[in-house]
Each structure stands twice: as structure tokens, then as C-alpha cells.
Amino acid sequence: MAKNKTFTDFIGENTKIPADNCISIEFHRPANSNPVSVSGRPIASGQSWVISQNYGDCDTTDYDVIFTNSGATNELYVSTINMIEGV
């Protein structure tokens, strides 16, 4: 049986997010936060974008996070699920 660990980070500025060989990654933009796109894909207010890999695969993408300031707060939550090696 494989074991996994979930990590969650808050992002508040334009940056690159490495997937770090995760098996799943989610980008969540809270309602009323500044518009944001992840690698060119806009995330609607209050919505999430989830990318999951097939069993045995991992994500090695570096995702570009770009906020468009509109007077609100830059807020994006990124959660990843990573396999734990050797357990």
C-alpha cells in the first residue's frame, strides 16, 4: 500500500510553483481575491483547478502564478499530494 502526504501553501505574489513530483496539485482562488492565472489558465473567483496524475506517474511541471492587481488581496492556495518514499 502506498502512503501519501498532503502539503498546502499560501501564495501572495507572482512566482513559479514546482510540482516536485507530486501525484496531484490543486490551485484554489478564494472569492473576492485578485484575479490570478496559473500557467496561462485563469482561475475564477472561488474556484479551483485540480491536476491529477495516473497511478504511478508524477508531475514535474513548474507552474507560473501571475496575479492581476485590482485592489483586492493576492490569494492563492496550492495543495499537493506527494508519495512518501520508502514507507
SEZA-225881 format. One record per atom (N, C-alpha, C, O): atom name; residue number from 1; y, x, z. Coordinates in Angstrom, 1 decimal. Layout:
BEGIN
<pt nuke="CA" tornu="NUM" v="Y" u="X" w="Z"/>
...
***
This chain:
BEGIN
<pt nuke="N" tornu="1" v="-1.2" u="0.8" w="0.0"/>
<pt nuke="CA" tornu="1" v="0.0" u="0.0" w="0.0"/>
<pt nuke="C" tornu="1" v="1.2" u="0.9" w="0.0"/>
<pt nuke="O" tornu="1" v="1.4" u="1.8" w="0.8"/>
<pt nuke="N" tornu="2" v="2.2" u="0.6" w="-0.9"/>
<pt nuke="CA" tornu="2" v="3.4" u="1.4" w="-1.0"/>
<pt nuke="C" tornu="2" v="4.4" u="0.9" w="0.1"/>
<pt nuke="O" tornu="2" v="4.4" u="-0.3" w="0.4"/>
<pt nuke="N" tornu="3" v="5.2" u="1.8" w="0.6"/>
<pt nuke="CA" tornu="3" v="6.2" u="1.5" w="1.5"/>
<pt nuke="C" tornu="3" v="7.6" u="1.8" w="0.9"/>
<pt nuke="O" tornu="3" v="7.8" u="2.7" w="0.2"/>
<pt nuke="N" tornu="4" v="8.6" u="0.9" w="1.2"/>
<pt nuke="CA" tornu="4" v="9.9" u="1.0" w="0.7"/>
<pt nuke="C" tornu="4" v="10.9" u="1.0" w="1.8"/>
<pt nuke="O" tornu="4" v="10.7" u="0.6" w="2.9"/>
<pt nuke="N" tornu="5" v="12.1" u="1.4" w="1.4"/>
<pt nuke="CA" tornu="5" v="13.3" u="1.4" w="2.3"/>
<pt nuke="C" tornu="5" v="14.5" u="0.9" w="1.6"/>
<pt nuke="O" tornu="5" v="14.7" u="1.3" w="0.4"/>
<pt nuke="N" tornu="6" v="15.3" u="0.0" w="2.2"/>
<pt nuke="CA" tornu="6" v="16.5" u="-0.5" w="1.6"/>
<pt nuke="C" tornu="6" v="17.7" u="0.1" w="2.1"/>
<pt nuke="O" tornu="6" v="17.8" u="0.3" w="3.4"/>
<pt nuke="N" tornu="7" v="18.6" u="0.5" w="1.3"/>
<pt nuke="CA" tornu="7" v="19.9" u="1.1" w="1.6"/>
<pt nuke="C" tornu="7" v="21.0" u="0.3" w="1.1"/>
<pt nuke="O" tornu="7" v="20.9" u="-0.3" w="0.0"/>
<pt nuke="N" tornu="8" v="22.1" u="0.1" w="1.9"/>
<pt nuke="CA" tornu="8" v="23.2" u="-0.7" w="1.4"/>
<pt nuke="C" tornu="8" v="24.5" u="0.2" w="1.7"/>
<pt nuke="O" tornu="8" v="24.7" u="0.7" w="2.8"/>
<pt nuke="N" tornu="9" v="25.4" u="0.2" w="0.7"/>
<pt nuke="CA" tornu="9" v="26.6" u="1.0" w="0.8"/>
<pt nuke="C" tornu="9" v="27.8" u="0.1" w="0.4"/>
<pt nuke="O" tornu="9" v="27.7" u="-0.8" w="-0.5"/>
<pt nuke="N" tornu="10" v="29.0" u="0.3" w="1.0"/>
<pt nuke="CA" tornu="10" v="30.2" u="-0.3" w="0.6"/>
<pt nuke="C" tornu="10" v="31.0" u="0.6" w="-0.3"/>
<pt nuke="O" tornu="10" v="31.1" u="1.8" w="-0.1"/>
<pt nuke="N" tornu="11" v="31.5" u="0.1" w="-1.4"/>
<pt nuke="CA" tornu="11" v="32.2" u="0.8" w="-2.4"/>
<pt nuke="C" tornu="11" v="33.6" u="0.2" w="-2.5"/>
<pt nuke="O" tornu="11" v="33.7" u="-1.0" w="-2.7"/>
<pt nuke="N" tornu="12" v="34.7" u="1.0" w="-2.4"/>
<pt nuke="CA" tornu="12" v="36.0" u="0.5" w="-2.4"/>
<pt nuke="C" tornu="12" v="36.9" u="1.3" w="-3.4"/>
<pt nuke="O" tornu="12" v="38.2" u="1.1" w="-3.3"/>
<pt nuke="N" tornu="13" v="36.3" u="2.1" w="-4.2"/>
<pt nuke="CA" tornu="13" v="37.1" u="2.9" w="-5.2"/>
<pt nuke="C" tornu="13" v="36.3" u="3.1" w="-6.4"/>
<pt nuke="O" tornu="13" v="35.1" u="3.0" w="-6.4"/>
<pt nuke="N" tornu="14" v="37.0" u="3.5" w="-7.5"/>
<pt nuke="CA" tornu="14" v="36.3" u="3.8" w="-8.8"/>
<pt nuke="C" tornu="14" v="35.4" u="5.1" w="-8.5"/>
<pt nuke="O" tornu="14" v="35.9" u="6.1" w="-8.0"/>
<pt nuke="N" tornu="15" v="34.2" u="5.0" w="-8.9"/>
<pt nuke="CA" tornu="15" v="33.2" u="6.1" w="-8.6"/>
<pt nuke="C" tornu="15" v="32.0" u="5.9" w="-9.5"/>
<pt nuke="O" tornu="15" v="31.8" u="5.0" w="-10.2"/>
<pt nuke="N" tornu="16" v="31.1" u="6.9" w="-9.4"/>
<pt nuke="CA" tornu="16" v="29.8" u="6.8" w="-10.0"/>
<pt nuke="C" tornu="16" v="28.8" u="6.6" w="-8.9"/>
<pt nuke="O" tornu="16" v="28.9" u="7.2" w="-7.8"/>
<pt nuke="N" tornu="17" v="27.8" u="5.7" w="-9.1"/>
<pt nuke="CA" tornu="17" v="26.8" u="5.4" w="-8.2"/>
<pt nuke="C" tornu="17" v="25.4" u="5.9" w="-8.8"/>
<pt nuke="O" tornu="17" v="25.0" u="5.3" w="-9.8"/>
<pt nuke="N" tornu="18" v="24.8" u="6.9" w="-8.2"/>
<pt nuke="CA" tornu="18" v="23.5" u="7.3" w="-8.8"/>
<pt nuke="C" tornu="18" v="22.4" u="6.4" w="-8.2"/>
<pt nuke="O" tornu="18" v="22.4" u="6.1" w="-7.1"/>
<pt nuke="N" tornu="19" v="21.5" u="6.0" w="-9.1"/>
<pt nuke="CA" tornu="19" v="20.4" u="5.1" w="-8.7"/>
<pt nuke="C" tornu="19" v="19.4" u="5.9" w="-7.8"/>
<pt nuke="O" tornu="19" v="18.6" u="5.3" w="-7.1"/>
<pt nuke="N" tornu="20" v="19.4" u="7.2" w="-7.9"/>
<pt nuke="CA" tornu="20" v="18.5" u="8.1" w="-7.1"/>
<pt nuke="C" tornu="20" v="17.0" u="7.6" w="-7.1"/>
<pt nuke="O" tornu="20" v="16.4" u="7.6" w="-6.1"/>
<pt nuke="N" tornu="21" v="16.5" u="7.3" w="-8.3"/>
<pt nuke="CA" tornu="21" v="15.1" u="7.0" w="-8.4"/>
<pt nuke="C" tornu="21" v="14.7" u="5.7" w="-7.7"/>
<pt nuke="O" tornu="21" v="13.5" u="5.6" w="-7.2"/>
<pt nuke="N" tornu="22" v="15.6" u="4.8" w="-7.5"/>
<pt nuke="CA" tornu="22" v="15.3" u="3.5" w="-6.8"/>
<pt nuke="C" tornu="22" v="14.4" u="2.6" w="-7.7"/>
<pt nuke="O" tornu="22" v="14.3" u="2.9" w="-8.9"/>
<pt nuke="N" tornu="23" v="13.8" u="1.7" w="-7.1"/>
<pt nuke="CA" tornu="23" v="13.0" u="0.7" w="-7.9"/>
<pt nuke="C" tornu="23" v="13.7" u="-0.6" w="-8.1"/>
<pt nuke="O" tornu="23" v="13.3" u="-1.4" w="-8.9"/>
<pt nuke="N" tornu="24" v="14.8" u="-0.7" w="-7.4"/>
<pt nuke="CA" tornu="24" v="15.7" u="-1.9" w="-7.6"/>
<pt nuke="C" tornu="24" v="17.1" u="-1.6" w="-7.1"/>
<pt nuke="O" tornu="24" v="17.3" u="-0.9" w="-6.1"/>
<pt nuke="N" tornu="25" v="18.1" u="-2.1" w="-7.8"/>
<pt nuke="CA" tornu="25" v="19.5" u="-1.9" w="-7.4"/>
<pt nuke="C" tornu="25" v="20.3" u="-3.2" w="-7.6"/>
<pt nuke="O" tornu="25" v="20.1" u="-3.9" w="-8.6"/>
<pt nuke="N" tornu="26" v="21.1" u="-3.5" w="-6.6"/>
<pt nuke="CA" tornu="26" v="21.9" u="-4.7" w="-6.7"/>
<pt nuke="C" tornu="26" v="23.4" u="-4.4" w="-6.4"/>
<pt nuke="O" tornu="26" v="23.7" u="-3.6" w="-5.5"/>
<pt nuke="N" tornu="27" v="24.3" u="-4.9" w="-7.3"/>
<pt nuke="CA" tornu="27" v="25.7" u="-4.8" w="-7.1"/>
<pt nuke="C" tornu="27" v="26.3" u="-6.2" w="-6.8"/>
<pt nuke="O" tornu="27" v="26.1" u="-7.1" w="-7.6"/>
<pt nuke="N" tornu="28" v="26.9" u="-6.3" w="-5.6"/>
<pt nuke="CA" tornu="28" v="27.4" u="-7.6" w="-5.2"/>
<pt nuke="C" tornu="28" v="28.9" u="-7.5" w="-5.0"/>
<pt nuke="O" tornu="28" v="29.4" u="-6.7" w="-4.2"/>
<pt nuke="N" tornu="29" v="29.7" u="-8.4" w="-5.7"/>
<pt nuke="CA" tornu="29" v="31.1" u="-8.5" w="-5.5"/>
<pt nuke="C" tornu="29" v="31.5" u="-9.7" w="-4.7"/>
<pt nuke="O" tornu="29" v="31.2" u="-10.9" w="-5.1"/>
<pt nuke="N" tornu="30" v="32.0" u="-9.6" w="-3.5"/>
<pt nuke="CA" tornu="30" v="32.4" u="-10.7" w="-2.7"/>
<pt nuke="C" tornu="30" v="33.5" u="-11.6" w="-3.4"/>
<pt nuke="O" tornu="30" v="34.2" u="-11.1" w="-4.2"/>
<pt nuke="N" tornu="31" v="33.5" u="-12.8" w="-3.0"/>
<pt nuke="CA" tornu="31" v="34.6" u="-13.7" w="-3.5"/>
<pt nuke="C" tornu="31" v="35.9" u="-13.2" w="-3.1"/>
<pt nuke="O" tornu="31" v="36.1" u="-12.6" w="-2.0"/>
<pt nuke="N" tornu="32" v="36.9" u="-13.4" w="-4.0"/>
<pt nuke="CA" tornu="32" v="38.3" u="-13.0" w="-3.7"/>
<pt nuke="C" tornu="32" v="38.6" u="-11.5" w="-3.7"/>
<pt nuke="O" tornu="32" v="39.6" u="-11.1" w="-3.2"/>
<pt nuke="N" tornu="33" v="37.6" u="-10.7" w="-4.1"/>
<pt nuke="CA" tornu="33" v="37.9" u="-9.3" w="-4.2"/>
<pt nuke="C" tornu="33" v="38.4" u="-9.0" w="-5.6"/>
<pt nuke="O" tornu="33" v="38.3" u="-9.8" w="-6.5"/>
<pt nuke="N" tornu="34" v="38.9" u="-7.7" w="-5.8"/>
<pt nuke="CA" tornu="34" v="39.4" u="-7.3" w="-7.1"/>
<pt nuke="C" tornu="34" v="38.3" u="-7.4" w="-8.2"/>
<pt nuke="O" tornu="34" v="37.2" u="-7.1" w="-7.8"/>
<pt nuke="N" tornu="35" v="38.7" u="-7.7" w="-9.4"/>
<pt nuke="CA" tornu="35" v="37.7" u="-7.6" w="-10.5"/>
<pt nuke="C" tornu="35" v="37.1" u="-6.2" w="-10.6"/>
<pt nuke="O" tornu="35" v="37.8" u="-5.2" w="-10.4"/>
<pt nuke="N" tornu="36" v="35.8" u="-6.2" w="-10.9"/>
<pt nuke="CA" tornu="36" v="35.1" u="-4.9" w="-11.0"/>
<pt nuke="C" tornu="36" v="34.1" u="-5.0" w="-12.1"/>
<pt nuke="O" tornu="36" v="33.5" u="-6.0" w="-12.3"/>
<pt nuke="N" tornu="37" v="33.8" u="-3.8" w="-12.8"/>
<pt nuke="CA" tornu="37" v="32.8" u="-3.7" w="-13.8"/>
<pt nuke="C" tornu="37" v="31.9" u="-2.6" w="-13.4"/>
<pt nuke="O" tornu="37" v="32.3" u="-1.6" w="-12.8"/>
<pt nuke="N" tornu="38" v="30.6" u="-2.7" w="-13.7"/>
<pt nuke="CA" tornu="38" v="29.6" u="-1.7" w="-13.4"/>
<pt nuke="C" tornu="38" v="29.0" u="-1.3" w="-14.8"/>
<pt nuke="O" tornu="38" v="28.3" u="-2.0" w="-15.4"/>
<pt nuke="N" tornu="39" v="29.3" u="0.0" w="-15.2"/>
<pt nuke="CA" tornu="39" v="28.9" u="0.5" w="-16.5"/>
<pt nuke="C" tornu="39" v="29.3" u="-0.5" w="-17.6"/>
<pt nuke="O" tornu="39" v="28.4" u="-0.7" w="-18.5"/>
<pt nuke="N" tornu="40" v="30.5" u="-1.0" w="-17.5"/>
<pt nuke="CA" tornu="40" v="31.0" u="-1.9" w="-18.6"/>
<pt nuke="C" tornu="40" v="30.6" u="-3.4" w="-18.4"/>
<pt nuke="O" tornu="40" v="31.1" u="-4.2" w="-19.2"/>
<pt nuke="N" tornu="41" v="29.8" u="-3.7" w="-17.4"/>
<pt nuke="CA" tornu="41" v="29.4" u="-5.1" w="-17.2"/>
<pt nuke="C" tornu="41" v="30.2" u="-5.7" w="-16.1"/>
<pt nuke="O" tornu="41" v="30.1" u="-5.2" w="-14.9"/>
<pt nuke="N" tornu="42" v="31.1" u="-6.7" w="-16.4"/>
<pt nuke="CA" tornu="42" v="31.9" u="-7.3" w="-15.3"/>
<pt nuke="C" tornu="42" v="31.0" u="-8.1" w="-14.3"/>
<pt nuke="O" tornu="42" v="30.0" u="-8.8" w="-14.7"/>
<pt nuke="N" tornu="43" v="31.3" u="-8.0" w="-13.0"/>
<pt nuke="CA" tornu="43" v="30.7" u="-8.8" w="-12.0"/>
<pt nuke="C" tornu="43" v="31.6" u="-9.9" w="-11.6"/>
<pt nuke="O" tornu="43" v="32.7" u="-9.6" w="-11.1"/>
<pt nuke="N" tornu="44" v="31.2" u="-11.1" w="-11.8"/>
<pt nuke="CA" tornu="44" v="32.1" u="-12.3" w="-11.4"/>
<pt nuke="C" tornu="44" v="32.3" u="-12.4" w="-9.9"/>
<pt nuke="O" tornu="44" v="31.4" u="-11.9" w="-9.1"/>
<pt nuke="N" tornu="45" v="33.4" u="-13.0" w="-9.5"/>
<pt nuke="CA" tornu="45" v="33.7" u="-13.2" w="-8.1"/>
<pt nuke="C" tornu="45" v="32.5" u="-13.9" w="-7.4"/>
<pt nuke="O" tornu="45" v="32.1" u="-15.0" w="-7.8"/>
<pt nuke="N" tornu="46" v="32.0" u="-13.4" w="-6.3"/>
<pt nuke="CA" tornu="46" v="31.0" u="-14.0" w="-5.5"/>
<pt nuke="C" tornu="46" v="29.6" u="-13.8" w="-6.1"/>
<pt nuke="O" tornu="46" v="28.6" u="-14.5" w="-5.7"/>
<pt nuke="N" tornu="47" v="29.5" u="-13.0" w="-7.2"/>
<pt nuke="CA" tornu="47" v="28.2" u="-12.9" w="-7.9"/>
<pt nuke="C" tornu="47" v="27.6" u="-11.5" w="-7.7"/>
<pt nuke="O" tornu="47" v="28.2" u="-10.6" w="-7.3"/>
<pt nuke="N" tornu="48" v="26.3" u="-11.4" w="-8.1"/>
<pt nuke="CA" tornu="48" v="25.6" u="-10.1" w="-8.0"/>
<pt nuke="C" tornu="48" v="24.9" u="-9.8" w="-9.4"/>
<pt nuke="O" tornu="48" v="24.7" u="-10.7" w="-10.2"/>
<pt nuke="N" tornu="49" v="24.6" u="-8.6" w="-9.6"/>
<pt nuke="CA" tornu="49" v="23.9" u="-8.1" w="-10.7"/>
<pt nuke="C" tornu="49" v="22.7" u="-7.3" w="-10.1"/>
<pt nuke="O" tornu="49" v="22.9" u="-6.3" w="-9.5"/>
<pt nuke="N" tornu="50" v="21.5" u="-7.7" w="-10.4"/>
<pt nuke="CA" tornu="50" v="20.3" u="-7.0" w="-9.9"/>
<pt nuke="C" tornu="50" v="19.5" u="-6.4" w="-11.1"/>
<pt nuke="O" tornu="50" v="19.3" u="-7.1" w="-12.1"/>
<pt nuke="N" tornu="51" v="19.1" u="-5.2" w="-10.9"/>
<pt nuke="CA" tornu="51" v="18.3" u="-4.5" w="-11.9"/>
<pt nuke="C" tornu="51" v="17.0" u="-4.0" w="-11.2"/>
<pt nuke="O" tornu="51" v="17.1" u="-3.2" w="-10.2"/>
<pt nuke="N" tornu="52" v="15.9" u="-4.5" w="-11.7"/>
<pt nuke="CA" tornu="52" v="14.6" u="-4.1" w="-11.1"/>
<pt nuke="C" tornu="52" v="13.7" u="-3.4" w="-12.1"/>
<pt nuke="O" tornu="52" v="13.8" u="-3.7" w="-13.3"/>
<pt nuke="N" tornu="53" v="12.9" u="-2.4" w="-11.6"/>
<pt nuke="CA" tornu="53" v="12.1" u="-1.7" w="-12.5"/>
<pt nuke="C" tornu="53" v="10.7" u="-2.3" w="-12.5"/>
<pt nuke="O" tornu="53" v="10.3" u="-3.0" w="-11.5"/>
<pt nuke="N" tornu="54" v="9.9" u="-2.0" w="-13.5"/>
<pt nuke="CA" tornu="54" v="8.5" u="-2.3" w="-13.5"/>
<pt nuke="C" tornu="54" v="7.7" u="-1.5" w="-12.4"/>
<pt nuke="O" tornu="54" v="8.2" u="-0.5" w="-12.0"/>
<pt nuke="N" tornu="55" v="6.6" u="-2.0" w="-12.0"/>
<pt nuke="CA" tornu="55" v="5.8" u="-1.3" w="-11.0"/>
<pt nuke="C" tornu="55" v="5.5" u="0.1" w="-11.4"/>
<pt nuke="O" tornu="55" v="5.1" u="0.3" w="-12.6"/>
<pt nuke="N" tornu="56" v="5.8" u="1.1" w="-10.6"/>
<pt nuke="CA" tornu="56" v="5.6" u="2.5" w="-10.9"/>
<pt nuke="C" tornu="56" v="6.7" u="3.2" w="-11.6"/>
<pt nuke="O" tornu="56" v="6.7" u="4.4" w="-11.7"/>
<pt nuke="N" tornu="57" v="7.7" u="2.4" w="-12.0"/>
<pt nuke="CA" tornu="57" v="8.9" u="3.0" w="-12.7"/>
<pt nuke="C" tornu="57" v="10.0" u="3.2" w="-11.7"/>
<pt nuke="O" tornu="57" v="10.0" u="2.6" w="-10.6"/>
<pt nuke="N" tornu="58" v="11.0" u="4.1" w="-12.0"/>
<pt nuke="CA" tornu="58" v="12.2" u="4.3" w="-11.1"/>
<pt nuke="C" tornu="58" v="13.4" u="4.4" w="-12.0"/>
<pt nuke="O" tornu="58" v="13.4" u="4.8" w="-13.2"/>
<pt nuke="N" tornu="59" v="14.6" u="4.1" w="-11.4"/>
<pt nuke="CA" tornu="59" v="15.9" u="4.1" w="-12.1"/>
<pt nuke="C" tornu="59" v="16.6" u="5.4" w="-11.9"/>
<pt nuke="O" tornu="59" v="16.7" u="5.8" w="-10.7"/>
<pt nuke="N" tornu="60" v="17.0" u="6.1" w="-12.9"/>
<pt nuke="CA" tornu="60" v="17.7" u="7.4" w="-12.8"/>
<pt nuke="C" tornu="60" v="19.1" u="7.3" w="-13.4"/>
<pt nuke="O" tornu="60" v="19.7" u="8.3" w="-13.6"/>
<pt nuke="N" tornu="61" v="19.6" u="6.1" w="-13.5"/>
<pt nuke="CA" tornu="61" v="20.9" u="5.9" w="-14.1"/>
<pt nuke="C" tornu="61" v="22.0" u="6.2" w="-13.1"/>
<pt nuke="O" tornu="61" v="21.9" u="6.1" w="-11.9"/>
<pt nuke="N" tornu="62" v="23.1" u="6.8" w="-13.7"/>
<pt nuke="CA" tornu="62" v="24.4" u="6.9" w="-12.9"/>
<pt nuke="C" tornu="62" v="25.3" u="5.8" w="-13.4"/>
<pt nuke="O" tornu="62" v="25.7" u="5.7" w="-14.5"/>
<pt nuke="N" tornu="63" v="25.6" u="4.8" w="-12.5"/>
<pt nuke="CA" tornu="63" v="26.4" u="3.7" w="-12.8"/>
<pt nuke="C" tornu="63" v="27.9" u="3.9" w="-12.5"/>
<pt nuke="O" tornu="63" v="28.2" u="4.4" w="-11.5"/>
<pt nuke="N" tornu="64" v="28.8" u="3.6" w="-13.5"/>
<pt nuke="CA" tornu="64" v="30.2" u="3.7" w="-13.3"/>
<pt nuke="C" tornu="64" v="30.8" u="2.5" w="-12.8"/>
<pt nuke="O" tornu="64" v="30.6" u="1.4" w="-13.3"/>
<pt nuke="N" tornu="65" v="31.5" u="2.6" w="-11.6"/>
<pt nuke="CA" tornu="65" v="32.1" u="1.4" w="-11.0"/>
<pt nuke="C" tornu="65" v="33.6" u="1.6" w="-11.2"/>
<pt nuke="O" tornu="65" v="34.3" u="2.5" w="-10.8"/>
<pt nuke="N" tornu="66" v="34.2" u="0.5" w="-11.9"/>
<pt nuke="CA" tornu="66" v="35.6" u="0.5" w="-12.2"/>
<pt nuke="C" tornu="66" v="36.2" u="-0.8" w="-11.7"/>
<pt nuke="O" tornu="66" v="35.9" u="-1.9" w="-12.1"/>
<pt nuke="N" tornu="67" v="37.2" u="-0.7" w="-10.8"/>
<pt nuke="CA" tornu="67" v="38.0" u="-1.8" w="-10.2"/>
<pt nuke="C" tornu="67" v="39.2" u="-2.0" w="-11.1"/>
<pt nuke="O" tornu="67" v="39.8" u="-1.0" w="-11.5"/>
<pt nuke="N" tornu="68" v="39.6" u="-3.3" w="-11.2"/>
<pt nuke="CA" tornu="68" v="40.9" u="-3.6" w="-11.8"/>
<pt nuke="C" tornu="68" v="41.8" u="-4.2" w="-10.7"/>
<pt nuke="O" tornu="68" v="41.5" u="-5.3" w="-10.3"/>
<pt nuke="N" tornu="69" v="42.7" u="-3.5" w="-10.3"/>
<pt nuke="CA" tornu="69" v="43.6" u="-3.9" w="-9.2"/>
<pt nuke="C" tornu="69" v="44.4" u="-5.2" w="-9.5"/>
<pt nuke="O" tornu="69" v="45.0" u="-5.2" w="-10.6"/>
<pt nuke="N" tornu="70" v="44.2" u="-6.2" w="-8.7"/>
<pt nuke="CA" tornu="70" v="45.0" u="-7.4" w="-8.9"/>
<pt nuke="C" tornu="70" v="45.6" u="-7.9" w="-7.6"/>
<pt nuke="O" tornu="70" v="46.0" u="-9.1" w="-7.5"/>
<pt nuke="N" tornu="71" v="45.8" u="-7.0" w="-6.7"/>
<pt nuke="CA" tornu="71" v="46.4" u="-7.4" w="-5.4"/>
<pt nuke="C" tornu="71" v="45.4" u="-7.8" w="-4.3"/>
<pt nuke="O" tornu="71" v="45.8" u="-7.9" w="-3.2"/>
<pt nuke="N" tornu="72" v="44.2" u="-7.9" w="-4.6"/>
<pt nuke="CA" tornu="72" v="43.2" u="-8.2" w="-3.6"/>
<pt nuke="C" tornu="72" v="42.6" u="-6.8" w="-3.2"/>
<pt nuke="O" tornu="72" v="43.1" u="-5.8" w="-3.5"/>
<pt nuke="N" tornu="73" v="41.5" u="-6.9" w="-2.5"/>
<pt nuke="CA" tornu="73" v="40.8" u="-5.7" w="-1.9"/>
<pt nuke="C" tornu="73" v="39.7" u="-5.3" w="-2.9"/>
<pt nuke="O" tornu="73" v="39.0" u="-6.1" w="-3.4"/>
<pt nuke="N" tornu="74" v="39.5" u="-4.0" w="-3.1"/>
<pt nuke="CA" tornu="74" v="38.4" u="-3.5" w="-3.8"/>
<pt nuke="C" tornu="74" v="37.2" u="-3.6" w="-2.9"/>
<pt nuke="O" tornu="74" v="37.1" u="-2.9" w="-1.9"/>
<pt nuke="N" tornu="75" v="36.2" u="-4.4" w="-3.3"/>
<pt nuke="CA" tornu="75" v="35.0" u="-4.5" w="-2.5"/>
<pt nuke="C" tornu="75" v="33.8" u="-4.7" w="-3.4"/>
<pt nuke="O" tornu="75" v="33.8" u="-5.5" w="-4.3"/>
<pt nuke="N" tornu="76" v="32.8" u="-3.8" w="-3.2"/>
<pt nuke="CA" tornu="76" v="31.5" u="-4.0" w="-3.9"/>
<pt nuke="C" tornu="76" v="30.5" u="-3.4" w="-3.0"/>
<pt nuke="O" tornu="76" v="30.6" u="-2.4" w="-2.4"/>
<pt nuke="N" tornu="77" v="29.4" u="-4.2" w="-2.9"/>
<pt nuke="CA" tornu="77" v="28.3" u="-3.7" w="-2.0"/>
<pt nuke="C" tornu="77" v="27.1" u="-3.4" w="-3.0"/>
<pt nuke="O" tornu="77" v="26.8" u="-4.1" w="-3.9"/>
<pt nuke="N" tornu="78" v="26.5" u="-2.2" w="-2.7"/>
<pt nuke="CA" tornu="78" v="25.4" u="-1.7" w="-3.5"/>
<pt nuke="C" tornu="78" v="24.2" u="-1.6" w="-2.6"/>
<pt nuke="O" tornu="78" v="24.2" u="-0.9" w="-1.7"/>
<pt nuke="N" tornu="79" v="23.1" u="-2.3" w="-3.0"/>
<pt nuke="CA" tornu="79" v="21.9" u="-2.2" w="-2.3"/>
<pt nuke="C" tornu="79" v="20.8" u="-1.6" w="-3.2"/>
<pt nuke="O" tornu="79" v="20.7" u="-2.0" w="-4.3"/>
<pt nuke="N" tornu="80" v="20.0" u="-0.7" w="-2.7"/>
<pt nuke="CA" tornu="80" v="18.9" u="-0.1" w="-3.4"/>
<pt nuke="C" tornu="80" v="17.6" u="-0.2" w="-2.6"/>
<pt nuke="O" tornu="80" v="17.7" u="-0.2" w="-1.4"/>
<pt nuke="N" tornu="81" v="16.5" u="-0.3" w="-3.3"/>
<pt nuke="CA" tornu="81" v="15.2" u="-0.3" w="-2.7"/>
<pt nuke="C" tornu="81" v="14.5" u="1.0" w="-3.2"/>
<pt nuke="O" tornu="81" v="14.4" u="1.2" w="-4.4"/>
<pt nuke="N" tornu="82" v="14.2" u="1.9" w="-2.3"/>
<pt nuke="CA" tornu="82" v="13.5" u="3.2" w="-2.7"/>
<pt nuke="C" tornu="82" v="12.1" u="3.3" w="-2.1"/>
<pt nuke="O" tornu="82" v="11.9" u="2.8" w="-1.0"/>
<pt nuke="N" tornu="83" v="11.2" u="3.8" w="-2.9"/>
<pt nuke="CA" tornu="83" v="9.9" u="4.1" w="-2.3"/>
<pt nuke="C" tornu="83" v="9.9" u="5.3" w="-1.4"/>
<pt nuke="O" tornu="83" v="10.7" u="6.2" w="-1.6"/>
<pt nuke="N" tornu="84" v="9.2" u="5.2" w="-0.3"/>
<pt nuke="CA" tornu="84" v="9.0" u="6.3" w="0.7"/>
<pt nuke="C" tornu="84" v="7.9" u="7.1" w="0.3"/>
<pt nuke="O" tornu="84" v="6.7" u="6.6" w="0.2"/>
<pt nuke="N" tornu="85" v="8.1" u="8.4" w="0.0"/>
<pt nuke="CA" tornu="85" v="7.1" u="9.3" w="-0.5"/>
<pt nuke="C" tornu="85" v="6.2" u="9.7" w="0.7"/>
<pt nuke="O" tornu="85" v="6.7" u="9.9" w="1.8"/>
<pt nuke="N" tornu="86" v="4.9" u="9.9" w="0.5"/>
<pt nuke="CA" tornu="86" v="4.0" u="10.4" w="1.4"/>
<pt nuke="C" tornu="86" v="3.7" u="9.6" w="2.6"/>
<pt nuke="O" tornu="86" v="3.1" u="10.0" w="3.6"/>
<pt nuke="N" tornu="87" v="3.9" u="8.3" w="2.5"/>
<pt nuke="CA" tornu="87" v="3.6" u="7.4" w="3.6"/>
<pt nuke="C" tornu="87" v="2.5" u="6.5" w="3.2"/>
<pt nuke="O" tornu="87" v="2.1" u="5.6" w="4.0"/>
***
